């Protein structure tokens, strides 16, 4: 990885009340899974599109493409828990993709095509990652049922993933208003 590139993605960030509800669910689940690694609450987000490495020229193109997106405010319901076996990640997500979220994902994906980006829409699962190191043992147990959490926002952001000694930190590079 070159020092001249950044690892980036587009995401929805929860407001503080929503972040606190997600954190409460995470804390309620923690006693079921004592040896998993919780995701820091400052890193809670719903990924819209993962880009990967981008140099300054591509970053500028990504920012320009994102600024052209025409979509309204996004609302979805976090009402389902699940896990991804391969990366061993436990998550809180949507049992159904709302129309507003689908519109934003598609509109942003189309705008990003000008930046050499191709998205596989059929595999999109909107979610907030809560734990890493979710072992096979836990994957065979029943998952906790979340109390539905309404996730609503009028903005999305281009984010940078920064590796630190304390773990990964996600930092906004630029925000975009919806509506």
MARTIVO-907883 format. One record per residue: x, y, z of N, C-alpha, C, O, CB in turn. Coordinates in pm, whole numbers, plus 50000, padded with zeros to 5 digits. Glycine has a CB too. Example, Ala and Ser with C-alpha at 12.3 -4.5 7.8 and 13.67 -1.06 7.14 Angstrom:
<sites>
513194943150780512304955050780513204967050780514244966850846511314955350905/512854977550708513674989450714512905000350787513415011450804514084994050572/
</sites>
This chain:
<sites>
500854988250000500005000050000500895012450000501765013950086499035000050123/500695020949906501485033049892501035043649993499855044450028501375038549749/501995051550038501655062550129500895073550055500315082350118502915068450194/500905073049922500215083149842498755079549815498055086749745500935085149712/498305068349870496915064349851496215063249985496845062050091496825050949774/494885063549978494055061850097493075050550070492635048549956493305075150135/492735043150174491715032550164490375039250197490185044150308492025020250264/489455039450099488245047550115486965039750083486985029450016488325059750026/485865045250133484535039750107483505050650131483805060650196484255027150195/482295048650079481185057750104480265051350206480025039250201480415061149972/479735059450299478935053850407477885063550457477955075650436479825049750521/476895057750525475935065250604476395064750748476765054150798474475059650587/476365076150816476775076750956475545079051043474705087451010477835087850979/475435071751154474265073751240474355086851318475445091551351474115062051337/473185092651349473175104151440473415098751581473425086551602471815112151431/473595107551677473965103151813472905094251879473275083951936474205115351900/471605097651874470605088751935470625074651872470495064651943469205094751922/470775073951740470835060951673472095053451712472065041451736470765062651519/473215060551718474485054451759474345048251898474845037251923475635065051758/473685055251988473505050252125472635037752129472895028652208472895061252214/471605037052045470765025152038471535013251982471385001952029469525027851952/472365015751881473205005151825474195000351931474404988251947473965010151698/474795009652003475735006252109475054997852217475634988152265476335018952172/473835001352254473084993752355472874979252309473034969952388471735000352384/472514977452182472344963852130473674956352133473734944652171471774964251986/474744963252094476074956952096476424952552239476884941352259477154966852042/476204961252335476524957952474475654946552525476134938052601476344970252563/474384946052486473494935152525473964921752468473774911252530472074938052480/474564922152351475054909752287476404905252344476744893452338475184911852136/477164914552398478544911752440478634899852536479564891852525479144924052507/477694898352630477794887352726477564873752662477964863552718476794889452838/476914873352545476724860752472478024856252404478224844452378475614862252368/478884865952375480074863252295481294869452365481794879752320479924868952151/481774863352473482814869752555484164871852489484914880652531483014861552675/484514864152387485854865752330485874872152191486874871252120486514852352323/484764878652153484764885952026485334900052049485414904752162483324886751967/485714906551940486234920251951485164930151908484784930451791487524922051865/484674938452001483654948251962484234959051872485374963351888483024954652087/483424963351777483774974651691483564987251775482554988551845482904974951558/484504996551768484375009151842483155016851792482905017451672485665017851826/482405022551885481165029551847481425041051749480555044251668480455034851972/482585047251756482905058151662482985053151518482935061151424484245064851702/483115039851500483225034051367481905028551313481885022951204484235023051369/480795030151386479505025251337479125032651209479205044951203478395027051445/478735025251108478315031050981477635020250897477745008450927479525037250904/476935024350793476425015350690477195018550563477105029650510474855016950669/477945008950513478705010950390477755011550271476865003150258479744999750370/477945021350187477195022550062477995016049949477475007849873476875037350029/479265019949938480165014449837481585014349892482075024549942480105022749704/482245002849884483655001849923484485003949798484314996849698483974987949992/485395013549803486215017049687487575010049691488015004349592486405032249679/488225010549807489585005049818490605016249810490335027549850489844994549708/491765013149757492855022949749492565033549644492105030549534494185015849717/492835046049680492625057149586493725067449604494015071749716491225063649606/494335071449492495335082149498494595095549493493375095949482496375080849380/495335106449500494725119749506493885122849383492825129049395495805130349522/494325118749266493585121249144492235113849147491205119549111494415116849021/492265101249189491015093549197490115098949308488895099149293491315078549222/490715103349419489915109349527489135121349477487955122949509490825113549644/489785129849398489105141549344487955137449253486885143549256490085150449268/488165127149172487115122249083485955116249164484795118449130487675111648985/486275108849270485245103049357484405113949423483185112949430485885094049465/485075124449471484375135549535483425142349436482295145749470485375145849591/483915144349314483095150849212481885142249175480775147349161483945153749086/482115129249160481025120149126479975119949237478775120549209481565105849101/480415119249362479485118849475478675131749484477495131449520480245116449606/479295142949453478605155849460477475156749357476555164849373479595167349438/477535148549253476505149049148475265140549182474275141149109477085144249017/475315132949289474215123849322472965131549365473025140549449474645114149435/471855127849305470555133649339469725122849407469215113849340469825139349211/469575123749537468785114049613468225120849736468795130649785469635101449652/467125115649785466505121449903467045115550031467915106850031465015119449897/466505120450142466865115550275466685100350280465765094950218466015122550384/467555093650353467525079050363467005074750500467415080050603468925073150338/466095065150498465615059050621465585043950600465165039150495464205064550661/466025036550701465945022050697465765016950839465955024350936467215015850630/465415004350850465154998350980466194987551006466284977750931463724992550987/466974989251114467934979051156467154969351244466894972151361469184985351233/466774957951187465874948851257466284934251249465494925251278464494950351202/467524931851211467984918151190469454917251228470234926151195467754913651044/469834906551296471264904351321471724892951233470934884451191471534901251472/473004892751205473574882351121475084882551130475654889951210473124884050975/475724874551048477184874351047477684870450909476994863750832477734864551154/478884874750881479594870650761480644860650808481534864150885480234882950683/480554848250761481424837550810482894839850776483774838050861480984824350754/483164843750654484564844750610485344855650685486444852950735484604847650460/484814867950695485574877850773485284876950923485874884251002485244891950724/484364867750963484014865851104483484878651168483954882851274485244860851182/482504884751101481914897351148480434895151182479674889751102482064908451040/480054899351303478654899251348478094913251322478774923151350478524895151500/476874914151270476324927051232474864928551269474164918951298476494929151084/474424941151266473034945151282472624951451149473264960951103472814955151404/471574946151087471244951150954469764951750926468934951051017471894942750851/469454953250799468094954950751467574941850692468254935550610468014966350648/466364937850732465774926050671465254929450531465064920650447464624920450759/465024942350507464564947250378465264960550348465374969150434463014948950376/465724961950225466354974550184465234984450151464414981850063467334972550061/465214995750220464185005850194464385011750054465485011349998464235017150301/463315017149999463395023449867464395034949867465155036549771462015028449823/464395042849974465305054449978466765049949983467615056249920464985063350100/467065039350056468445034250061468825028249926469925030449876468595023650174/467925020649867468185014649735468475025449632469385024249551466995005849689/467675036249635467865047149539469245053549555469915056449456466765057849557/469665055649680470975061749703472095052349658473045056849593471155065249852/472005039549691473045029949653473185029449500474295029749448472725015749708/472055028749430472095028049284472595041249224473455041049136470695024749229/472065052549271472475065549217473965068149237474665072549146471675076849282/474445065149357475875067149385476705057449302477735061249246476175065149536/476265044949293476995035049212477115039249067478175037649006476325021549220/476035044549012476065049148873477005060948857477745061748759474645052948827/476985070148953477885081748945479355077448956480225083448892477555091849058/479625067149035480995062649055481565054748938482765052248932481075054149179/480705050748844481205043448726482195051748647483095046248583480045039348636/482055064848652483005073648582484385073348646485345078648590482475088048579/484485067248765485755066248839486305052048835487065048048924485565070848987/485925044448733486365030448720485895021748835486645013348885487875029948711/484685023648877484135015748987482945007648937482055013048870483715024849106/482924994848968481804986048933481294979549060482064973349133482224975248829/480004980849087479404975249209478514963449175477824963449073478594986049285/478544953249261477664941649247476434943849335476464940449453478404928349287/475364949349280474174952649358473494940349418472874941349524473194960049271/473604928949353472914917049401473464912049535472794904149602473004906049298/474644916349575475254911549699475214921949811475834919849915476684907549672/474514932749792474514943549891473654939950012472464937149997474034956549828/474254940150130473544937750255473824949650347474894950350406473984924150322/472874959050359473114970550446473194966050591472304959150641472014981350428/474274970250659474474965750796475454974850868476204982450806474974951350799/475444973951001476434980351088477204968951153476624960851225475754989951196/478504968351130479324957851193479464960751342479724972151381480744956851126/479274950251424479334951951569480504944651635481064949551733478054947151631/480884932951580481964925051639482824918851531482334915151424481404914051730/484114917751560485054909951478485404897351556485104896251675486364918351444/486034887951488486454875251550485244867151598485294860751703487414877951669/484164867551521482944860051553483194845651508483054842551390481664866251483/483554836951602484034823551570482944814151519481754816751534484684817451691/483384803151460482464792751409481554787651519480384784651494483254781051349/482064786751640481264781951753480024790651769478914785351785482104781951883/480184803551766479054812751782478114812251662476904814251677479564826951802/478664809551546477854809351425476814798251426475844798751350478754807851303/476994788251511476024777251519474924779951622473974772251631476754764251554/475054790651700474054793951803472984803251746473224810251647474744800651924/471784803451809470764813051764471254827451784471904830551884469424810851840/470944836051689471374850051698470374858151778469174855151776471554856151556/470844868451849469924877051925468964884551833469324888651723470714887152010/467744886051880466724893651806466814908251847466594911451964465284888051831/467144917351755467214931551793465844938051802464904934251732468064939051693/465754947751889464604956851889464844966051769465914971951760464454965052028/463894967551675464154975651555464634989851588464094996551676462894976351469/465644994151514466225007451530466055014951398466525010251294467735006751572/465405026351402465245034551281466535042351257467005049651344464015044351294/467095040751138468335047451097467925057150988467545052950879469445037251048/468015070151017467575080350922468665090950911469235095151012466205086750966/468935095250789469955105450770469695113150641469075108150548471355099050767/470185125350638470075133850520471465136650463471675146450392469355147150554/472425127750495473765129450439474505116150431474165106450499474565139250524/475515115850346476435104550339477835110150331478015122150312476125095150216/478825101550346480205106550352481175097550277480975085450267480645107950498/482225103650226483395096450177484285094750299484665104550364484135104150058/484625082250331485365078950453486735073250421486935067050316484565069050539/487665075350512488975069150502489125058950614488755061650729490115079750508/489665047350581489975037050679491465038350713492325036650627489635022650624/491735041350840493115043850884493505033150986492835031651088493265058050946/494575025850959495075015851054495955022751157496875030251122495875004650980/495665020151285496455025751394496845014251487496375003051471495675036951471/497705017051584498095006851681496905002651766496874991451818499215011951771/495915011451781494715008351859493615001851774492524999151825494185021151923/493884999451649492894993551558492525003151448493105013951435491644989351635/491554999151370491125007251256490275018951304489475017651397490344998651154/490465030251239489665042151267489105046951134489825048051035490525053451337/487795049851132487165055051012486965070051029486375074551128485815047850983/487445077550933487415092150942486765098050817487135094650705488835097750961/485795106950836485175113350717486185122150644486955129550706483935121850758/486165121250513486965130050428486105141450379486515153050380487575122250308/484855137950335483945148150285482515143050300482225131350276484265151750137/481625152150339480205148650354479385154350240479785163950175479675153850487/478215148050215477325152050107475895152250161475465142950230477445142349985/475165162750129473795164350176472835158050076472995159249955473445179250198/471825151150132470785144950051469515153450058469275160550155470495130450099/468715152549953467415159149957467295171649881466225177849880467075161950091/
</sites>
